[in-house]
């Protein structure tokens, strides 16, 4: 279900948005922008979880040596 909201925005920014909308309407533009920001926030959260995990349990020397040969591109 879609809900209608009211957003206050300055005219200069709205002009830039209108220039970028192309065939989309403003609502579609704002939906896509919000989805993108939320996706980026989720990625950042997952990256932070990885960082914290590696701080709690660092990689041990030799732990990934078995994969060294897989990193070489054949010529």
C-alpha positions in Angstrom: 0.0 0.0 0.0 1.3 3.4 -0.9 1.0 6.4 1.5 1.1 10.0 0.5 3.6 12.2 2.4 4.5 15.9 2.3 8.1 16.9 1.8 9.6 20.4 2.1 12.4 21.0 -0.3 14.2 24.2 -1.5 13.5 25.3 -5.1 17.1 24.9 -6.3 17.2 21.2 -5.2 13.8 20.6 -6.7 15.0 22.0 -10.0 17.9 19.6 -10.0 15.6 16.7 -9.2 13.2 17.7 -12.0 16.2 17.8 -14.4 17.1 14.2 -13.4 13.6 12.7 -13.3 13.4 12.1 -17.0 10.4 10.0 -17.7 9.9 9.2 -14.0 7.6 11.4 -11.9 8.8 13.0 -8.7 7.3 10.3 -6.5 9.2 7.6 -8.4 12.4 9.6 -8.1 12.0 10.0 -4.3 11.1 6.3 -3.8 14.2 5.2 -5.8 16.4 7.7 -3.9 15.0 6.5 -0.5 15.5 2.8 -1.5 19.1 3.6 -2.6 19.9 5.4 0.7 18.4 2.5 2.7 20.4 -0.1 0.7 23.6 1.9 1.3 22.9 2.2 5.0 22.3 -1.6 5.2 25.6 -2.3 3.4 27.4 0.0 5.8 25.8 -1.7 8.7 26.9 -5.2 7.4 30.4 -3.9 6.7 30.6 -2.6 10.3 29.5 -6.0 11.6 32.3 -7.6 9.5 34.8 -5.2 11.0 33.7 -5.9 14.5 33.7 -9.6 13.9 37.3 -9.5 12.6 38.3 -7.4 15.6 36.8 -9.9 18.0 38.2 -12.9 16.1 41.2 -11.8 13.8 42.3 -14.0 10.9 45.0 -16.4 12.0 48.2 -16.7 10.1 47.8 -19.4 7.4 44.0 -19.5 7.8 43.3 -18.8 4.1 46.5 -20.2 2.6 44.5 -23.0 0.9 43.0 -20.3 -1.4 46.3 -18.7 -2.5 46.4 -20.7 -5.7 42.9 -19.7 -6.6 43.9 -16.0 -6.7 46.3 -16.5 -9.6 44.9 -15.8 -13.0 46.1 -18.3 -15.7 47.9 -16.7 -18.6 
